[in-house]
Amino acid sequence: MHDDDKILVERFVKEGDRFAFEVIVKKYQRMVYFLALKMVGNHQDADEVAQKTFVSAYKNLAGFEGRASLKTWLFRIAMNYSKNLIRDRARHMGEEVTERSATDYSTVENDIDNHERRQIVRQALENLPPRQREVLQMRAFGDMSFAEIAQASGISVSAAKVNYHYAVKALKGLMVNLGESQA
C-alpha cells in the first residue's frame, strides 16, 4: 500500500478523521466510477455502484488489512457491486421484454437479440476457470496493469499475463461455440 494511503487509512480508522476518508474518496472516485461505467454501461448505475462502493469502504475500512493496495481493495468492492447489479438486471430483463406491448415488436426483437448476446458473453465468462475470469475482468473492465492484477490476485506478473492470454483465447472459442448452439 502506498504510504499516503496507509496514513489516510490509519487516520480514519484510529482517529476517526473523516477528512482522511474524504481524501480517499476524492483520490479514487474517478477510478471507481469509470470501472463501474465500463461494467454496467450507464451513468446512473455507475453512480449507484460508486456510491455503494464508498459506503462499504467507509463501513469496512477498519477491516482493511493492507495486503493489497487500497486501490485494489476499492476495485474489488466496485467489481462485486457491478457484478451484482448486472446479474440483477439480467434477471429482470426477461420480465421487461414480456411486459412490452406486441405492437412494439421491432424493439422487443432488438431487446431479445441484445439480451441473447449478453447471455452468450456472460455464459462464456462463467465457463472460464475462476482465475482466468478474474484476471480478464481486472484487465478488461478495471484497466489494471499486470502488476496490479498480480498483487490483487496473489500471483506473479507472468502468471497474470499467461492467465489473461488463455482467458482471451478460451473466451473467443466459448463465444463461438455458444453462439452456434444458440442459433
C-alpha positions as CSV (number, residue, x, y, z in Angstrom):
1,M,0.0,0.0,0.0
2,H,1.2,3.5,-0.8
3,D,2.5,5.4,2.2
4,D,0.0,8.2,1.8
5,D,-2.9,5.8,1.6
6,K,-1.6,4.0,4.7
7,I,-1.5,7.3,6.6
8,L,-5.1,8.2,5.4
9,V,-6.4,4.8,6.4
10,E,-4.7,5.0,9.8
11,R,-6.0,8.5,10.4
12,F,-9.6,7.4,9.6
13,V,-9.6,4.1,11.4
14,K,-7.6,5.1,14.5
15,E,-8.6,8.8,14.9
16,G,-12.0,8.9,13.2
17,D,-10.7,11.6,10.9
18,R,-13.5,11.9,8.3
19,F,-11.4,14.4,6.3
20,A,-8.9,11.5,5.7
21,F,-11.8,9.4,4.2
22,E,-12.9,12.4,2.0
23,V,-9.3,12.5,0.6
24,I,-9.5,8.8,-0.2
25,V,-12.9,9.3,-2.0
26,K,-11.5,12.3,-4.0
27,K,-8.4,10.3,-4.9
28,Y,-10.2,7.2,-6.1
29,Q,-13.8,8.2,-7.1
30,R,-13.0,8.7,-10.8
31,M,-11.3,5.2,-11.0
32,V,-14.3,3.6,-9.2
33,Y,-16.8,5.4,-11.3
34,F,-15.2,4.6,-14.7
35,L,-14.7,1.0,-13.7
36,A,-18.4,0.8,-12.8
37,L,-19.3,2.6,-16.0
38,K,-17.3,0.1,-18.1
39,M,-19.0,-2.8,-16.4
40,V,-22.6,-1.6,-16.0
41,G,-22.8,0.5,-19.2
42,N,-24.7,3.6,-18.0
43,H,-24.1,6.7,-15.8
44,Q,-26.9,6.2,-13.4
45,D,-25.9,2.7,-12.4
46,A,-22.3,3.6,-12.3
47,D,-23.1,6.4,-9.9
48,E,-25.0,3.9,-7.7
49,V,-22.1,1.4,-7.8
50,A,-19.6,4.1,-6.9
51,Q,-21.7,5.3,-4.0
52,K,-22.2,1.8,-2.7
53,T,-18.5,1.2,-3.0
54,F,-17.5,4.1,-0.8
55,V,-20.3,3.4,1.7
56,S,-19.0,-0.1,2.0
57,A,-15.4,1.2,2.3
58,Y,-16.5,3.6,5.0
59,K,-18.1,0.9,7.0
60,N,-15.4,-1.7,6.5
61,L,-12.1,0.3,6.3
62,A,-11.2,-0.9,9.8
63,G,-11.1,-4.5,8.4
64,F,-8.8,-3.5,5.6
65,E,-5.6,-5.4,6.2
66,G,-3.4,-3.7,3.6
67,R,-2.3,-7.0,1.9
68,A,-3.2,-5.4,-1.4
69,S,-3.3,-1.7,-2.3
70,L,-6.2,0.5,-1.2
71,K,-6.9,1.0,-4.9
72,T,-7.1,-2.8,-5.5
73,W,-9.4,-3.2,-2.5
74,L,-11.8,-0.5,-3.7
75,F,-11.6,-2.0,-7.2
76,R,-12.8,-5.4,-5.8
77,I,-15.7,-3.8,-3.9
78,A,-16.7,-1.9,-7.1
79,M,-16.4,-5.1,-9.2
80,N,-18.6,-7.0,-6.8
81,Y,-21.3,-4.4,-6.7
82,S,-21.1,-4.1,-10.5
83,K,-21.5,-7.9,-10.9
84,N,-24.4,-7.9,-8.6
85,L,-26.1,-5.1,-10.5
86,I,-25.5,-6.8,-13.8
87,R,-26.9,-10.1,-12.5
88,D,-30.0,-8.4,-11.1
89,R,-30.5,-6.5,-14.3
90,A,-30.2,-9.8,-16.4
91,R,-32.8,-11.5,-14.1
92,H,-35.3,-8.7,-14.7
93,M,-34.5,-8.4,-18.4
94,G,-36.9,-11.3,-19.3
95,E,-39.7,-9.6,-17.3
96,E,-39.2,-6.3,-19.2
97,V,-39.4,-7.9,-22.6
98,T,-42.7,-9.8,-21.8
99,E,-44.2,-6.6,-20.4
100,R,-43.8,-4.6,-23.6
101,S,-46.7,-4.3,-26.0
102,A,-47.0,-6.6,-29.0
103,T,-47.2,-3.5,-31.3
104,D,-43.6,-2.6,-30.4
105,Y,-42.3,-5.8,-32.0
106,S,-39.1,-4.5,-33.5
107,T,-37.9,-3.0,-30.2
108,V,-38.8,-6.3,-28.4
109,E,-36.9,-8.2,-31.1
110,N,-33.8,-5.9,-30.7
111,D,-34.0,-6.4,-26.9
112,I,-34.1,-10.1,-27.3
113,D,-31.1,-10.1,-29.6
114,N,-29.1,-7.9,-27.2
115,H,-30.2,-10.0,-24.3
116,E,-29.1,-13.1,-26.1
117,R,-25.7,-11.6,-27.0
118,R,-25.2,-10.6,-23.3
119,Q,-26.2,-14.1,-22.2
120,I,-23.6,-15.6,-24.6
121,V,-20.8,-13.3,-23.2
122,R,-22.0,-13.9,-19.6
123,Q,-22.2,-17.7,-20.1
124,A,-18.7,-17.7,-21.8
125,L,-17.3,-15.8,-18.9
126,E,-18.9,-18.2,-16.4
127,N,-17.3,-21.1,-18.2
128,L,-13.8,-19.8,-17.8
129,P,-11.7,-21.1,-14.9
130,P,-12.2,-18.7,-12.0
131,R,-8.6,-17.4,-12.0
132,Q,-8.7,-16.6,-15.8
133,R,-12.1,-15.0,-15.5
134,E,-10.9,-12.8,-12.6
135,V,-7.7,-11.7,-14.5
136,L,-9.7,-11.0,-17.6
137,Q,-12.2,-8.9,-15.8
138,M,-9.5,-6.9,-13.9
139,R,-7.6,-6.2,-17.2
140,A,-10.6,-5.5,-19.4
141,F,-13.0,-3.8,-17.1
142,G,-10.7,-2.5,-14.4
143,D,-8.0,-1.3,-16.8
144,M,-5.4,-2.7,-14.3
145,S,-1.8,-3.4,-15.1
146,F,-0.5,-6.9,-14.9
147,A,1.5,-5.9,-11.8
148,E,-1.7,-4.6,-10.1
149,I,-3.5,-7.8,-11.2
150,A,-0.7,-9.9,-9.8
151,Q,-0.8,-8.1,-6.5
152,A,-4.6,-8.3,-6.2
153,S,-4.6,-12.0,-7.1
154,G,-1.6,-13.1,-5.2
155,I,0.2,-14.4,-8.3
156,S,3.2,-13.4,-10.3
157,V,3.1,-10.9,-13.1
158,S,4.0,-13.6,-15.6
159,A,1.1,-15.8,-14.3
160,A,-1.2,-12.9,-14.7
161,K,-0.1,-12.5,-18.3
162,V,-0.5,-16.2,-19.0
163,N,-3.9,-16.3,-17.4
164,Y,-5.1,-13.3,-19.4
165,H,-3.8,-14.8,-22.7
166,Y,-5.5,-18.1,-22.0
167,A,-8.7,-16.4,-20.9
168,V,-8.9,-14.3,-24.1
169,K,-8.3,-17.4,-26.2
170,A,-10.8,-19.5,-24.3
171,L,-13.4,-16.7,-24.3
172,K,-13.2,-16.4,-28.1
173,G,-13.7,-20.1,-28.5
174,L,-16.5,-20.3,-26.0
175,M,-18.4,-17.5,-27.5
176,V,-18.2,-19.1,-31.0
177,N,-19.4,-22.4,-29.6
178,L,-22.2,-20.8,-27.5
179,G,-23.3,-18.6,-30.4
180,E,-23.6,-21.6,-32.7
181,S,-25.5,-23.7,-30.1
182,Q,-28.0,-20.8,-29.6
183,A,-28.6,-20.4,-33.3
